[in-house]
Every structure is written in C-alpha cells, then in structure tokens.
Amino acid sequence: MHEHNILGIQWNQGNVHVHQYSTETTINVGHSHLVQGTTSAANNTMVHVHYYQGTTTFVGHVHQFSGTTGPPVYMTDGTHLHEFSGTTTFNNGHVHSYSGFTGRNFS
C-alpha cells in the first residue's frame, strides 16, 4: 500500500471514506427541519469533496436538499471534516437555509 505522512496526516491511497452530517435549518413559517444523512464516498486524497442529498419532513410537508461539501478541514489527529451549506427546495410557499460541518471521516 502506498502511504503519505504529511504534517502528521496519513493518507492511504485507494481507500474511500464517508461522513455523517446533521444540522437544523433556519426557522421559516414557524418551524425548522433536520438535515441529516451520510455523504457520498470519496477517495482519501488531500483535496476532495463529497456530495450529499436527502429529504426532510415536518407536519405533512417535505423539502429536498442536496449539495457538495467544501474541501477538507484537517484536525490535529489526522482526521478531517467538511463544511456544507445550502437551501432546501421551495415547498408550501417557503424554503429553509442550513449550514454546518460534517462529522469526522470514517471508512
């Protein structure tokens, strides 16, 4: 296996990983939604992003959300996370915005 150790961050080429994410939307029309899920898999490269998508519900209506994370934010223990943000689909006369950070990477 080919490995690199750059500033204490070790990457094993060929492996992939995902992130879990969970955040709350803005409050619009008196309510908010939970945006959560698991990102798409990405190779363990120094610069990469993940795609995410899902559906969130609240009292009989739904919104879809999707997007691409930002680049990795490296932690001192060699793991990383990603920032993500976006706007839900327009349903029932409104949208919601959201932003947050993924959890740390896992295989």
N, CA, C and O atoms as a GROMACS GRO file, in nm:
protein
  428
    1MET      N    1   0.085  -0.118   0.000
    1MET     CA    2   0.000   0.000   0.000
    1MET      C    3   0.089   0.124   0.000
    1MET      O    4   0.190   0.128   0.071
    2HIS      N    5   0.054   0.220  -0.076
    2HIS     CA    6   0.129   0.345  -0.088
    2HIS      C    7   0.075   0.445   0.015
    2HIS      O    8  -0.044   0.474   0.015
    3GLU      N    9   0.161   0.498   0.101
    3GLU     CA   10   0.117   0.591   0.206
    3GLU      C   11   0.197   0.720   0.201
    3GLU      O   12   0.312   0.723   0.157
    4HIS      N   13   0.134   0.828   0.247
    4HIS     CA   14   0.199   0.956   0.265
    4HIS      C   15   0.173   1.003   0.406
    4HIS      O   16   0.064   0.984   0.459
    5ASN      N   17   0.272   1.064   0.469
    5ASN     CA   18   0.253   1.124   0.600
    5ASN      C   19   0.299   1.268   0.590
    5ASN      O   20   0.418   1.297   0.596
    6ILE      N   21   0.203   1.359   0.575
    6ILE     CA   22   0.233   1.500   0.555
    6ILE      C   23   0.183   1.576   0.676
    6ILE      O   24   0.062   1.580   0.702
    7LEU      N   25   0.272   1.637   0.750
    7LEU     CA   26   0.235   1.713   0.869
    7LEU      C   27   0.147   1.632   0.964
    7LEU      O   28   0.052   1.685   1.022
    8GLY      N   29   0.180   1.505   0.980
    8GLY     CA   30   0.105   1.422   1.073
    8GLY      C   31  -0.025   1.368   1.020
    8GLY      O   32  -0.096   1.298   1.093
    9ILE      N   33  -0.060   1.397   0.896
    9ILE     CA   34  -0.183   1.347   0.837
    9ILE      C   35  -0.147   1.232   0.746
    9ILE      O   36  -0.073   1.250   0.649
   10GLN      N   37  -0.197   1.114   0.775
   10GLN     CA   38  -0.162   0.996   0.698
   10GLN      C   39  -0.275   0.959   0.604
   10GLN      O   40  -0.391   0.949   0.645
   11TRP      N   41  -0.242   0.939   0.478
   11TRP     CA   42  -0.341   0.902   0.377
   11TRP      C   43  -0.300   0.770   0.314
   11TRP      O   44  -0.184   0.755   0.275
   12ASN      N   45  -0.389   0.677   0.303
   12ASN     CA   46  -0.365   0.551   0.236
   12ASN      C   47  -0.437   0.557   0.102
   12ASN      O   48  -0.560   0.555   0.096
   13GLN      N   49  -0.360   0.563  -0.006
   13GLN     CA   50  -0.421   0.573  -0.138
   13GLN      C   51  -0.511   0.454  -0.165
   13GLN      O   52  -0.482   0.342  -0.124
   14GLY      N   53  -0.621   0.478  -0.234
   14GLY     CA   54  -0.711   0.372  -0.273
   14GLY      C   55  -0.826   0.351  -0.177
   14GLY      O   56  -0.927   0.293  -0.217
   15ASN      N   57  -0.816   0.394  -0.053
   15ASN     CA   58  -0.925   0.380   0.043
   15ASN      C   59  -1.026   0.491   0.022
   15ASN      O   60  -0.992   0.600  -0.025
   16VAL      N   61  -1.149   0.464   0.057
   16VAL     CA   62  -1.254   0.566   0.050
   16VAL      C   63  -1.313   0.586   0.188
   16VAL      O   64  -1.295   0.503   0.277
   17HIS      N   65  -1.384   0.695   0.205
   17HIS     CA   66  -1.446   0.726   0.332
   17HIS      C   67  -1.571   0.808   0.310
   17HIS      O   68  -1.594   0.861   0.202
   18VAL      N   69  -1.653   0.819   0.414
   18VAL     CA   70  -1.775   0.900   0.413
   18VAL      C   71  -1.780   0.980   0.542
   18VAL      O   72  -1.698   0.962   0.632
   19HIS      N   73  -1.879   1.068   0.551
   19HIS     CA   74  -1.903   1.148   0.671
   19HIS      C   75  -2.052   1.147   0.702
   19HIS      O   76  -2.134   1.147   0.610
   20GLN      N   77  -2.086   1.148   0.827
   20GLN     CA   78  -2.224   1.173   0.865
   20GLN      C   79  -2.239   1.323   0.887
   20GLN      O   80  -2.143   1.391   0.920
   21TYR      N   81  -2.361   1.373   0.869
   21TYR     CA   82  -2.388   1.515   0.892
   21TYR      C   83  -2.526   1.531   0.953
   21TYR      O   84  -2.616   1.450   0.929
   22SER      N   85  -2.541   1.635   1.030
   22SER     CA   86  -2.670   1.665   1.092
   22SER      C   87  -2.670   1.811   1.135
   22SER      O   88  -2.580   1.856   1.207
   23THR      N   89  -2.770   1.885   1.091
   23THR     CA   90  -2.785   2.025   1.130
   23THR      C   91  -2.932   2.063   1.117
   23THR      O   92  -3.010   1.993   1.053
   24GLU      N   93  -2.969   2.172   1.179
   24GLU     CA   94  -3.106   2.220   1.172
   24GLU      C   95  -3.116   2.336   1.075
   24GLU      O   96  -3.023   2.417   1.064
   25THR      N   97  -3.227   2.344   1.004
   25THR     CA   98  -3.248   2.455   0.911
   25THR      C   99  -3.287   2.581   0.986
   25THR      O  100  -3.308   2.580   1.107
   26THR      N  101  -3.295   2.689   0.913
   26THR     CA  102  -3.350   2.813   0.968
   26THR      C  103  -3.498   2.792   1.000
   26THR      O  104  -3.563   2.703   0.946
   27ILE      N  105  -3.548   2.875   1.088
   27ILE     CA  106  -3.691   2.872   1.121
   27ILE      C  107  -3.764   2.963   1.025
   27ILE      O  108  -3.742   3.084   1.024
   28ASN      N  109  -3.852   2.905   0.944
   28ASN     CA  110  -3.934   2.981   0.849
   28ASN      C  111  -4.077   2.931   0.864
   28ASN      O  112  -4.099   2.811   0.882
   29VAL      N  113  -4.173   3.020   0.858
   29VAL     CA  114  -4.315   2.988   0.872
   29VAL      C  115  -4.337   2.911   1.003
   29VAL      O  116  -4.418   2.818   1.009
   30GLY      N  117  -4.264   2.950   1.107
   30GLY     CA  118  -4.284   2.894   1.240
   30GLY      C  119  -4.226   2.757   1.266
   30GLY      O  120  -4.260   2.695   1.368
   31HIS      N  121  -4.141   2.706   1.179
   31HIS     CA  122  -4.084   2.573   1.202
   31HIS      C  123  -3.948   2.560   1.135
   31HIS      O  124  -3.910   2.641   1.049
   32SER      N  125  -3.874   2.458   1.176
   32SER     CA  126  -3.746   2.423   1.114
   32SER      C  127  -3.748   2.274   1.078
   32SER      O  128  -3.842   2.203   1.113
   33HIS      N  129  -3.644   2.230   1.010
   33HIS     CA  130  -3.630   2.090   0.970
   33HIS      C  131  -3.492   2.041   1.009
   33HIS      O  132  -3.399   2.120   1.027
   34LEU      N  133  -3.478   1.910   1.022
   34LEU     CA  134  -3.350   1.847   1.046
   34LEU      C  135  -3.293   1.800   0.911
   34LEU      O  136  -3.359   1.727   0.837
   35VAL      N  137  -3.172   1.841   0.882
   35VAL     CA  138  -3.099   1.799   0.761
   35VAL      C  139  -2.992   1.702   0.809
   35VAL      O  140  -2.899   1.741   0.879
   36GLN      N  141  -3.005   1.576   0.772
   36GLN     CA  142  -2.908   1.477   0.818
   36GLN      C  143  -2.893   1.364   0.719
   36GLN      O  144  -2.980   1.341   0.634
   37GLY      N  145  -2.781   1.293   0.730
   37GLY     CA  146  -2.756   1.180   0.643
   37GLY      C  147  -2.610   1.142   0.642
   37GLY      O  148  -2.535   1.177   0.734
   38THR      N  149  -2.569   1.072   0.537
   38THR     CA  150  -2.431   1.031   0.516
   38THR      C  151  -2.391   1.076   0.376
   38THR      O  152  -2.467   1.059   0.281
   39THR      N  153  -2.274   1.133   0.364
   39THR     CA  154  -2.226   1.182   0.235
   39THR      C  155  -2.194   1.066   0.142
   39THR      O  156  -2.189   0.951   0.183
   40SER      N  157  -2.172   1.099   0.016
   40SER     CA  158  -2.120   1.001  -0.079
   40SER      C  159  -1.976   0.968  -0.040
   40SER      O  160  -1.911   1.043   0.032
   41ALA      N  161  -1.928   0.855  -0.088
   41ALA     CA  162  -1.790   0.815  -0.062
   41ALA      C  163  -1.695   0.898  -0.148
   41ALA      O  164  -1.729   0.940  -0.258
   42ALA      N  165  -1.576   0.921  -0.095
   42ALA     CA  166  -1.471   0.992  -0.169
   42ALA      C  167  -1.338   0.924  -0.140
   42ALA      O  168  -1.318   0.868  -0.032
   43ASN      N  169  -1.248   0.930  -0.234
   43ASN     CA  170  -1.114   0.874  -0.215
   43ASN      C  171  -1.038   0.954  -0.110
   43ASN      O  172  -1.064   1.072  -0.089
   44ASN      N  173  -0.946   0.888  -0.046
   44ASN     CA  174  -0.861   0.952   0.054
   44ASN      C  175  -0.750   1.032  -0.013
   44ASN      O  176  -0.634   0.992  -0.012
   45THR      N  177  -0.788   1.144  -0.071
   45THR     CA  178  -0.689   1.234  -0.131
   45THR      C  179  -0.688   1.362  -0.050
   45THR      O  180  -0.786   1.394   0.018
   46MET      N  181  -0.580   1.435  -0.057
   46MET     CA  182  -0.567   1.556   0.024
   46MET      C  183  -0.674   1.659  -0.008
   46MET      O  184  -0.720   1.730   0.081
   47VAL      N  185  -0.714   1.669  -0.133
   47VAL     CA  186  -0.817   1.765  -0.173
   47VAL      C  187  -0.932   1.686  -0.235
   47VAL      O  188  -0.916   1.621  -0.338
   48HIS      N  189  -1.049   1.693  -0.173
   48HIS     CA  190  -1.165   1.621  -0.222
   48HIS      C  191  -1.290   1.685  -0.164
   48HIS      O  192  -1.282   1.764  -0.069
   49VAL      N  193  -1.404   1.652  -0.220
   49VAL     CA  194  -1.534   1.696  -0.169
   49VAL      C  195  -1.628   1.576  -0.169
   49VAL      O  196  -1.596   1.471  -0.226
   50HIS      N  197  -1.741   1.590  -0.104
   50HIS     CA  198  -1.844   1.486  -0.100
   50HIS      C  199  -1.976   1.545  -0.147
   50HIS      O  200  -2.001   1.664  -0.129
   51TYR      N  201  -2.059   1.462  -0.205
   51TYR     CA  202  -2.194   1.501  -0.241
   51TYR      C  203  -2.289   1.450  -0.134
   51TYR      O  204  -2.262   1.349  -0.069
   52TYR      N  205  -2.399   1.520  -0.115
   52TYR     CA  206  -2.499   1.476  -0.019
   52TYR      C  207  -2.636   1.513  -0.072
   52TYR      O  208  -2.651   1.606  -0.152
   53GLN      N  209  -2.736   1.441  -0.027
   53GLN     CA  210  -2.874   1.472  -0.066
   53GLN      C  211  -2.968   1.402   0.030
   53GLN      O  212  -2.932   1.303   0.094
   54GLY      N  213  -3.090   1.453   0.038
   54GLY     CA  214  -3.188   1.390   0.125
   54GLY      C  215  -3.321   1.462   0.121
   54GLY      O  216  -3.340   1.557   0.046
   55THR      N  217  -3.411   1.413   0.204
   55THR     CA  218  -3.545   1.469   0.219
   55THR      C  219  -3.569   1.491   0.366
   55THR      O  220  -3.532   1.408   0.449
   56THR      N  221  -3.631   1.603   0.399
   56THR     CA  222  -3.664   1.632   0.537
   56THR      C  223  -3.812   1.666   0.545
   56THR      O  224  -3.866   1.731   0.456
   57THR      N  225  -3.878   1.622   0.651
   57THR     CA  226  -4.023   1.641   0.663
   57THR      C  227  -4.058   1.717   0.790
   57THR      O  228  -3.981   1.718   0.886
   58PHE      N  229  -4.175   1.779   0.790
   58PHE     CA  230  -4.228   1.845   0.909
   58PHE      C  231  -4.378   1.861   0.890
   58PHE      O  232  -4.421   1.926   0.794
   59VAL      N  233  -4.456   1.806   0.977
   59VAL     CA  234  -4.602   1.820   0.980
   59VAL      C  235  -4.662   1.819   0.840
   59VAL      O  236  -4.726   1.916   0.799
   60GLY      N  237  -4.642   1.711   0.770
   60GLY     CA  238  -4.712   1.693   0.644
   60GLY      C  239  -4.650   1.755   0.520
   60GLY      O  240  -4.707   1.739   0.412
   61HIS      N  241  -4.539   1.823   0.530
   61HIS     CA  242  -4.475   1.868   0.406
   61HIS      C  243  -4.327   1.832   0.407
   61HIS      O  244  -4.267   1.809   0.511
   62VAL      N  245  -4.271   1.829   0.288
   62VAL     CA  246  -4.131   1.786   0.272
   62VAL      C  247  -4.052   1.891   0.196
   62VAL      O  248  -4.107   1.973   0.122
   63HIS      N  249  -3.923   1.886   0.216
   63HIS     CA  250  -3.827   1.962   0.137
   63HIS      C  251  -3.715   1.867   0.101
   63HIS      O  252  -3.678   1.780   0.180
   64GLN      N  253  -3.661   1.883  -0.018
   64GLN     CA  254  -3.541   1.811  -0.057
   64GLN      C  255  -3.422   1.905  -0.038
   64GLN      O  256  -3.436   2.028  -0.041
   65PHE      N  257  -3.306   1.845  -0.020
   65PHE     CA  258  -3.182   1.922  -0.011
   65PHE      C  259  -3.072   1.841  -0.078
   65PHE      O  260  -3.078   1.718  -0.082
   66SER      N  261  -2.974   1.910  -0.131
   66SER     CA  262  -2.858   1.844  -0.191
   66SER      C  263  -2.747   1.946  -0.207
   66SER      O  264  -2.771   2.067  -0.206
   67GLY      N  265  -2.627   1.896  -0.222
   67GLY     CA  266  -2.515   1.988  -0.241
   67GLY      C  267  -2.382   1.916  -0.242
   67GLY      O  268  -2.376   1.793  -0.244
   68THR      N  269  -2.278   1.993  -0.241
   68THR     CA  270  -2.140   1.947  -0.238
   68THR      C  271  -2.072   2.013  -0.120
   68THR      O  272  -2.086   2.133  -0.099
   69THR      N  273  -2.000   1.934  -0.042
   69THR     CA  274  -1.928   1.991   0.072
   69THR      C  275  -1.813   2.079   0.024
   69THR      O  276  -1.776   2.077  -0.093
   70GLY      N  277  -1.760   2.154   0.115
   70GLY     CA  278  -1.636   2.225   0.090
   70GLY      C  279  -1.518   2.130   0.100
   70GLY      O  280  -1.538   2.011   0.126
   71PRO      N  281  -1.397   2.179   0.079
   71PRO     CA  282  -1.278   2.093   0.089
   71PRO      C  283  -1.254   2.050   0.234
   71PRO      O  284  -1.317   2.104   0.325
   72PRO      N  285  -1.166   1.954   0.258
   72PRO     CA  286  -1.141   1.905   0.393
   72PRO      C  287  -1.085   2.013   0.485
   72PRO      O  288  -1.008   2.100   0.444
   73VAL      N  289  -1.127   2.005   0.610
   73VAL     CA  290  -1.069   2.085   0.718
   73VAL      C  291  -0.997   1.985   0.808
   73VAL      O  292  -1.062   1.902   0.872
   74TYR      N  293  -0.865   1.990   0.812
   74TYR     CA  294  -0.786   1.889   0.881
   74TYR      C  295  -0.779   1.915   1.031
   74TYR      O  296  -0.765   2.029   1.076
   75MET      N  297  -0.789   1.806   1.107
   75MET     CA  298  -0.779   1.810   1.252
   75MET      C  299  -0.639   1.762   1.292
   75MET      O  300  -0.571   1.697   1.213
   76THR      N  301  -0.597   1.794   1.412
   76THR     CA  302  -0.462   1.757   1.456
   76THR      C  303  -0.443   1.607   1.471
   76THR      O  304  -0.329   1.560   1.470
   77ASP      N  305  -0.551   1.531   1.485
   77ASP     CA  306  -0.539   1.385   1.500
   77ASP      C  307  -0.535   1.312   1.366
   77ASP      O  308  -0.537   1.188   1.364
   78GLY      N  309  -0.530   1.384   1.254
   78GLY     CA  310  -0.522   1.322   1.123
   78GLY      C  311  -0.656   1.301   1.055
   78GLY      O  312  -0.660   1.264   0.938
   79THR      N  313  -0.766   1.324   1.126
   79THR     CA  314  -0.898   1.314   1.064
   79THR      C  315  -0.933   1.449   1.003
   79THR      O  316  -0.857   1.545   1.014
   80HIS      N  317  -1.048   1.455   0.941
   80HIS     CA  318  -1.092   1.582   0.883
   80HIS      C  319  -1.245   1.586   0.880
   80HIS      O  320  -1.312   1.485   0.900
   81LEU      N  321  -1.296   1.704   0.854
   81LEU     CA  322  -1.439   1.725   0.836
   81LEU      C  323  -1.458   1.823   0.722
   81LEU      O  324  -1.360   1.874   0.667
   82HIS      N  325  -1.583   1.849   0.686
   82HIS     CA  326  -1.614   1.938   0.574
   82HIS      C  327  -1.725   2.033   0.615
   82HIS      O  328  -1.816   1.995   0.689
   83GLU      N  329  -1.718   2.155   0.567
   83GLU     CA  330  -1.829   2.249   0.585
   83GLU      C  331  -1.929   2.226   0.472
   83GLU      O  332  -1.891   2.192   0.360
   84PHE      N  333  -2.057   2.244   0.503
   84PHE     CA  334  -2.160   2.234   0.399
   84PHE      C  335  -2.270   2.335   0.428
   84PHE      O  336  -2.292   2.372   0.544
   85SER      N  337  -2.338   2.380   0.324
   85SER     CA  338  -2.448   2.474   0.340
   85SER      C  339  -2.533   2.473   0.214
   85SER      O  340  -2.488   2.429   0.108
   86GLY      N  341  -2.656   2.521   0.227
   86GLY     CA  342  -2.743   2.525   0.112
   86GLY      C  343  -2.882   2.573   0.148
   86GLY      O  344  -2.906   2.625   0.257
   87THR      N  345  -2.972   2.554   0.055
   87THR     CA  346  -3.112   2.593   0.070
   87THR      C  347  -3.197   2.475   0.026
   87THR      O  348  -3.166   2.408  -0.073
   88THR      N  349  -3.303   2.449   0.099
   88THR     CA  350  -3.394   2.340   0.062
   88THR      C  351  -3.475   2.380  -0.061
   88THR      O  352  -3.471   2.494  -0.106
   89THR      N  353  -3.548   2.284  -0.114
   89THR     CA  354  -3.640   2.314  -0.223
   89THR      C  355  -3.755   2.401  -0.173
   89THR      O  356  -3.781   2.406  -0.052
   90PHE      N  357  -3.821   2.468  -0.263
   90PHE     CA  358  -3.935   2.554  -0.233
   90PHE      C  359  -4.060   2.467  -0.227
   90PHE      O  360  -4.103   2.411  -0.328
   91ASN      N  361  -4.119   2.456  -0.108
   91ASN     CA  362  -4.240   2.378  -0.088
   91ASN      C  363  -4.330   2.451   0.010
   91ASN      O  364  -4.281   2.516   0.103
   92ASN      N  365  -4.461   2.442  -0.009
   92ASN     CA  366  -4.559   2.507   0.080
   92ASN      C  367  -4.529   2.656   0.097
   92ASN      O  368  -4.550   2.712   0.205
   93GLY      N  369  -4.482   2.719  -0.009
   93GLY     CA  370  -4.461   2.864  -0.007
   93GLY      C  371  -4.335   2.913   0.061
   93GLY      O  372  -4.324   3.032   0.089
   94HIS      N  373  -4.240   2.825   0.089
   94HIS     CA  374  -4.119   2.871   0.158
   94HIS      C  375  -4.001   2.777   0.134
   94HIS      O  376  -4.018   2.665   0.084
   95VAL      N  377  -3.882   2.823   0.170
   95VAL     CA  378  -3.758   2.746   0.169
   95VAL      C  379  -3.695   2.758   0.308
   95VAL      O  380  -3.741   2.838   0.390
   96HIS      N  381  -3.592   2.680   0.332
   96HIS     CA  382  -3.511   2.690   0.454
   96HIS      C  383  -3.364   2.689   0.414
   96HIS      O  384  -3.326   2.622   0.318
   97SER      N  385  -3.283   2.762   0.485
   97SER     CA  386  -3.138   2.758   0.467
   97SER      C  387  -3.078   2.671   0.576
   97SER      O  388  -3.139   2.652   0.682
   98TYR      N  389  -2.959   2.618   0.551
   98TYR     CA  390  -2.890   2.536   0.650
   98TYR      C  391  -2.740   2.549   0.630
   98TYR      O  392  -2.693   2.582   0.521
   99SER      N  393  -2.664   2.522   0.734
   99SER     CA  394  -2.519   2.517   0.727
   99SER      C  395  -2.468   2.438   0.846
   99SER      O  396  -2.534   2.428   0.949
  100GLY      N  397  -2.350   2.382   0.830
  100GLY     CA  398  -2.290   2.305   0.938
  100GLY      C  399  -2.161   2.240   0.894
  100GLY      O  400  -2.108   2.270   0.787
  101PHE      N  401  -2.112   2.150   0.978
  101PHE     CA  402  -1.993   2.073   0.949
  101PHE      C  403  -2.029   1.925   0.957
  101PHE      O  404  -2.110   1.884   1.040
  102THR      N  405  -1.967   1.846   0.871
  102THR     CA  406  -1.985   1.702   0.879
  102THR      C  407  -1.914   1.652   1.005
  102THR      O  408  -1.839   1.725   1.069
  103GLY      N  409  -1.939   1.527   1.038
  103GLY     CA  410  -1.859   1.460   1.140
  103GLY      C  411  -1.724   1.425   1.079
  103GLY      O  412  -1.700   1.449   0.961
  104ARG      N  413  -1.638   1.368   1.161
  104ARG     CA  414  -1.507   1.327   1.113
  104ARG      C  415  -1.519   1.208   1.019
  104ARG      O  416  -1.618   1.134   1.023
  105ASN      N  417  -1.420   1.188   0.936
  105ASN     CA  418  -1.424   1.083   0.834
  105ASN      C  419  -1.419   0.944   0.895
  105ASN      O  420  -1.354   0.921   0.997
  106PHE      N  421  -1.489   0.851   0.830
  106PHE     CA  422  -1.476   0.709   0.865
  106PHE      C  423  -1.491   0.625   0.739
  106PHE      O  424  -1.556   0.666   0.642
  107SER      N  425  -1.430   0.508   0.741
  107SER     CA  426  -1.430   0.419   0.623
  107SER      C  427  -1.556   0.338   0.616
  107SER      O  428  -1.574   0.259   0.524
   0.00000   0.00000   0.00000
